[in-house]
Amino acid sequence: MKNIPRSLLGFKIIAALALASAGISGLQAQLFYTGTNGTLWSSTTSWAGGVVPTGGESVSIRNTATGTNTFDLATPFTSGTLGVASRTLDASSTAVNTTINLNGGVRNFTSLVVAESASATAVSGSLTLSNGTFNLTNNLQIGIRTATGATTGTGTVIGTSSLTFTATNLANFEVGTAGTGLTSGAVAAGTLDLTNVASGILSVAASGTVKVGSTLGVTTSTGRGTVILGNNWVSTTIGVDAANRAVMEIGRKNNNSTSAGSFTQTGGTFNAFLSTLDVGHTVVGSNGATVTGTLTLAGTSPTIDTTVLNIGNALGSVGVVTLGNNATLTVSGGNVNVGNGSSVAGTSQLTFGTGGNFAVSGSGNIIIGRGNVNATTTTANVTLGSSTTTLGTSGSNRVAALSIGTRIGNTTGLSTGTLTQTGGSFTGYFTSLNVGQVTSGTSGGLNTGTVDLTGVGTLLIDVAGTTNIGRGRVAAGSVTTGLGVFRSGATNIGDPLGDATGASLNLNKTAFRSGITTSTGVMLVDVLGQVNATVGTSNLGVNQGGITIINTGSTALAINSFTNVNNEGVQFTFENFNTSLWEVGNAGNFEAIYYGILWQGIDRIATINSLISTNRLAADTSAISGSPAAQVFLQGGDTYYGFYLNSIPEPNTAVLLALSLTAVMVLRRRRSNS
């Protein structure tokens, strides 16, 4: 066994005992670097007590270590924790600004702690790493507060272009994080700037945590964190797989305090399996302190699989997530909150680049822009680019509700929500779809929801329950769809008591079907609602788009305003109508109401009423043979106003197909004769 001087052995034993409570292994001695600018790690004069590390020790850099020092020990060299102004490791290390030249070697540490406040004394630490490889295997903590009574801790770590930085299988990655029970008014601020490093790798273990700008402290405490991983970054991996997830918090508060977090990666790959991704999120519902979070992943095909996604969620929060090209975002727990009751100035956003995949499974809710606090505004935008979007699946795994630009509670809070996709495909299975909806309360400004899927190449929207567009006195909504299928149970567009801006459903060669169940096939386009439809044929002559109304029950159907644009033709199809309960006509001739039709700018009300009266079938329905499978009304280039179809108390009947086609034929004859 190698002989160890008694003085050194005694020093190591005392240091080990002193560090036990700090969470550092008792087998690791604590050494203190005191060398000034230009000193060497191999020199005894650079160390308190003249003790040079031999391997395995934890190292604390003290205030005197200004300027640049050179780590010129053997390579590779393995140590314990490296502390820079860490009060837990060293009470004498309070204000450190140093650069470590790694001397071209490989330097291995279990943990790096910079600017850790654990007492009433403020600490600051700045560490620059250069010229070598720096490896971590357990914890990375910069600008943190960890103990009751702790005050401000401000830390910065910078990597130069000659640094290779590797942190693998970390249990904790914390930058600008404030713990509980801390001094009011204190700040935990941390920055990790690896913009210019030659290469970098980060991985966080299963059940590990990533916290950037996270606050647990008292009312006036603050957590601020910034992480930048540059263009030469190789990879970031957080969590392991779906069964071994980690937690990622970028700007989060658990108490009445302020926090701000930013995480940016511009190069390399990013893969994360998370139980929760919080970007601008608070769990406090009674305090207006602001929390902001920004996550930007512009590298190669970033991939995130999280159980829950919160972006600007709850009171006082704003979050922004920007994903690069070909990103994959999977929310396996079903709950997505983007601007949910955030009630502060600023817009919460989720933005995709080109390509990519966005998938939500489970039976949770997707909320984009929801107000719930008096006299406040919540704004949220989701922009999906040309991604492949899959929200829910058929059966029991539907998204419970997609709600955009809504308000809950009897408040005067305002909301604006937008969902936009310009290409790719969009598939959504929802129990309900709410775009611009206020469920209670009548005062306050407008709550607006917008869905624009115009450029989507393949579209399927399936709503098992009700679609609401612009419903409520202070609500306005707009849904615009592209080529594909949109089917819903009941469909409500506009509100007779709503705001004058009203609501619109804009169908761009979309096959729209209202009434996909036997009992909820009600389509109501109210007095402030509008339907705009463009319907054309494909190169093969197949009809693209149209409106199909399915209703076997006897509930009313009303379309009070319908406009067909671009003169491309429109098709109404009525399926499974029981003609013993339904008919079409005007108030003078039928028990239902027929307000009139304007064709080609000419008032045809009298003509149509005459046609209906002349061609009305008798009460005897034997010739109709029950319920026709489908009855079609086809007419191009026209505007239709005031179509109303209602159930009648007696089995007086009219066959919609016969009436409609007869009307069309007569009009065409008149046009040709003229």
Buried (B, 14 or more C-beta within 10 A) or exposed (E): EEEEEEEBEEBBEEBBEEBEEBEBBEEBBBBBBBBBEEBBBBBEEBBBEEBBBBEBBBBBBBBBBBEBBBBBBEBEBBBBBBBBBBBBBBEEBBBBBBBBBBBEBBBBBBBBBBBBBBBEBBBBBBBBBBBBBBBBBBBBBBBBBBBEEBBBBBBBBBBBEBBBBBBBBBBBBBBBBBBBBBBEEBBBBBBBBBBBBBBBBBBBBBEBBBBBBBBBBBEBBBBBBBBBBBEBBBBBBBBBEEEEBBBBBBBBBBBBBBBBBBBBBBBBBBBBBBBBBBBBBBEBEEBEBBBBBBBBBBBBBBBBBBBBBBBBBBBBBBBBBBBBBBBBBBBBBBBBBBBBBBBBEBBBBBBBBBBBBBBBBBBBBBBBBBBBBBEBBBBBBBBBBBBBBBBBBEEEEBBBBBBBBBBBBEBBBBBBBBBBBBBBBBBBBBBBBBBBBBBEBEEBBBBBBBBBBBBBEEBBBBBBBBBBBBBBBBBBBBBBBBBBBBBBBBBBBBBEBBBEBBBBBBBBBBBBBBBBBEEBBBBBBBBBBBBBBBBBEEEEEEBBBBBBBBBBBEBBBBBBBBBBBEEBBBBBBBBBBBBBBBBBBBEEBBEBBBBBBBBEEEEBBEBBBBBBEEBBBEEEBEEBEEBBEEBBBBBBEBBBBBBBBBBBEEEBBBBBBBBBBBBBEBBEEEEEEE
